[in-house]
Amino acid sequence: MKQPEKNAETSDLLPSKSEIKREAHKLQELGKNIFALSNKQRAQLPLTAELVNAFEEAKRISSKEALRRHFQYIGKLIRNTDIAALENALGKLGAAPKDKSRKILTLETLAQKLIEEDINLSEVFIEQHPGTDRKKLRQLIRNAKKQAKPDEKTNLKAHAAHKLFEYLKQQGL
């Protein structure tokens, strides 16, 4: 079967299918980076009302596949905003994509230290982060200590330890 000849003028004007997909993936990643921010940081960004609603909806989604599709939708919404202004505001907040993995590693380390250490470290943490619910933090630490086996204290896969990690993440650290 003979391929139709491409017109040089139209191929220069239209992006390729691969370029369109790369751009869509880039916008989805931008949406994930914005979603990873705390509510205070997200409020500082120039987001449309639709995007704010989409991020609120993403918090309620628990299915991994549904969340993947939802971030495709968020990428579509971001396409209709001023992307340069959004990226500029993200840069001012210091929320680069590489910071996310470093932040998670720091939170995991902090959660491990809170589980392994005595109450002094939690007191220091509460002093540094005054919005933290002291009672809830202590309860999460106590539950994680109970669930962790003596030889596996650093395993954050335990349910209680994961709850502690999620609470620290919600605090916007």
C-alpha positions as CSV (number, residue, x, y, z in Angstrom):
1,M,0.0,0.0,0.0
2,K,1.4,3.4,-1.0
3,Q,1.8,6.0,1.7
4,P,0.3,9.4,1.0
5,E,2.8,12.1,0.3
6,K,3.3,14.5,3.1
7,N,3.0,18.2,2.4
8,A,6.0,20.0,3.7
9,E,4.0,23.0,4.7
10,T,1.4,21.1,6.8
11,S,4.0,18.9,8.5
12,D,5.9,21.9,9.8
13,L,2.8,23.5,11.3
14,L,1.4,20.5,13.0
15,P,3.2,18.8,15.9
16,S,3.7,15.1,15.7
17,K,1.7,12.6,17.7
18,S,4.8,11.9,19.8
19,E,5.2,15.6,20.6
20,I,1.6,15.9,21.6
21,K,2.0,12.9,24.0
22,R,5.2,14.3,25.5
23,E,3.5,17.6,26.1
24,A,0.5,15.8,27.7
25,H,2.8,13.8,30.0
26,K,4.7,17.0,30.9
27,L,1.4,18.7,31.9
28,Q,0.3,15.6,33.9
29,E,3.6,15.7,35.8
30,L,3.1,19.4,36.5
31,G,-0.3,18.5,37.9
32,K,1.2,15.8,40.1
33,N,3.9,18.3,41.4
34,I,1.2,20.8,42.2
35,F,-0.9,18.1,43.9
36,A,2.1,17.2,46.1
37,L,2.2,20.7,47.5
38,S,0.5,21.6,50.8
39,N,-2.8,23.5,50.6
40,K,-1.0,26.7,51.7
41,Q,1.5,26.5,48.9
42,R,-1.2,25.5,46.3
43,A,-3.2,28.6,47.3
44,Q,-0.2,30.8,46.3
45,L,-0.4,29.5,42.7
46,P,-2.4,31.1,39.9
47,L,-4.9,28.2,39.6
48,T,-8.4,28.4,38.0
49,A,-11.4,27.4,40.0
50,E,-11.7,24.3,37.9
51,L,-8.2,23.2,38.8
52,V,-8.7,23.9,42.5
53,N,-11.8,21.7,42.3
54,A,-9.9,19.0,40.4
55,F,-7.2,18.9,43.0
56,E,-9.8,18.6,45.8
57,E,-11.4,15.8,43.9
58,A,-8.0,14.0,43.5
59,K,-7.7,13.9,47.3
60,R,-10.9,11.8,47.5
61,I,-9.8,9.3,44.8
62,S,-8.3,6.1,46.2
63,S,-8.0,3.9,43.1
64,K,-4.6,4.1,41.4
65,E,-6.1,3.8,37.9
66,A,-8.8,6.4,38.6
67,L,-6.1,8.7,39.9
68,R,-4.1,8.2,36.8
69,R,-7.1,9.1,34.6
70,H,-7.9,12.1,36.9
71,F,-4.3,13.4,36.4
72,Q,-4.9,13.2,32.6
73,Y,-7.9,15.4,33.2
74,I,-5.9,17.8,35.3
75,G,-3.3,17.9,32.5
76,K,-6.0,18.9,30.1
77,L,-7.2,21.7,32.5
78,I,-3.6,23.0,32.9
79,R,-3.4,23.2,29.1
80,N,-6.0,26.0,29.3
81,T,-4.1,28.0,31.9
82,D,-1.0,30.2,31.7
83,I,1.6,27.4,32.0
84,A,4.6,29.8,32.1
85,A,3.1,31.7,35.0
86,L,2.3,28.5,36.8
87,E,5.8,27.1,36.4
88,N,7.3,30.4,37.4
89,A,5.2,30.4,40.6
90,L,6.3,26.8,41.3
91,G,9.9,27.8,40.9
92,K,9.4,30.6,43.4
93,L,8.0,28.2,45.9
94,G,11.0,25.9,45.4
95,A,8.8,23.0,44.4
96,A,10.9,21.5,41.7
97,P,10.0,17.9,40.6
98,K,13.3,16.5,42.0
99,D,12.4,17.9,45.5
100,K,9.5,15.6,45.8
101,S,11.6,12.4,46.1
102,R,14.0,14.1,48.5
103,K,11.0,15.3,50.6
104,I,9.6,11.8,50.8
105,L,12.9,10.4,51.9
106,T,13.2,13.0,54.5
107,L,9.7,12.3,55.8
108,E,10.5,8.6,55.9
109,T,13.6,9.2,57.9
110,L,11.8,11.5,60.3
111,A,9.0,9.0,60.8
112,Q,11.6,6.3,61.5
113,K,13.4,8.5,64.0
114,L,10.1,9.4,65.8
115,I,9.3,5.7,66.1
116,E,12.8,4.7,67.3
117,E,13.6,7.6,69.6
118,D,12.0,8.5,72.9
119,I,9.5,11.3,73.4
120,N,12.2,14.1,73.3
121,L,12.3,14.1,69.5
122,S,8.5,14.4,69.2
123,E,8.6,17.4,71.6
124,V,11.3,19.0,69.4
125,F,9.2,18.3,66.3
126,I,6.1,19.8,67.9
127,E,8.0,23.0,68.9
128,Q,9.2,23.4,65.3
129,H,5.8,22.8,63.8
130,P,3.3,24.5,66.1
131,G,0.2,23.5,64.1
132,T,0.8,19.8,64.8
133,D,-1.8,18.0,67.0
134,R,0.4,16.8,69.9
135,K,-2.1,14.1,71.0
136,K,-2.5,12.6,67.5
137,L,1.2,12.6,66.8
138,R,2.0,10.8,70.0
139,Q,-0.8,8.3,69.3
140,L,0.5,7.5,65.9
141,I,4.0,7.1,67.2
142,R,2.8,4.8,70.0
143,N,0.8,2.7,67.5
144,A,3.8,2.4,65.2
145,K,6.0,1.3,68.1
146,K,3.5,-1.4,69.1
147,Q,3.2,-2.7,65.6
148,A,6.9,-2.7,64.7
149,K,8.7,-5.9,65.6
150,P,11.9,-5.4,67.6
151,D,14.2,-6.4,64.7
152,E,12.2,-4.5,62.1
153,K,11.7,-1.0,63.7
154,T,12.7,0.8,60.5
155,N,10.2,-1.0,58.3
156,L,7.7,1.7,57.2
157,K,5.5,-0.8,55.4
158,A,3.7,-1.4,58.6
159,H,0.2,0.1,58.6
160,A,0.6,2.3,61.7
161,A,4.0,3.6,60.5
162,H,2.5,4.4,57.2
163,K,-0.3,6.4,59.0
164,L,2.4,8.3,60.8
165,F,4.2,9.1,57.5
166,E,0.9,10.3,55.9
167,Y,0.2,12.5,58.9
168,L,3.6,14.1,58.6
169,K,3.0,14.6,54.9
170,Q,-0.3,16.3,55.6
171,Q,1.4,18.7,57.9
172,G,3.0,20.2,54.8
173,L,6.6,19.3,55.6
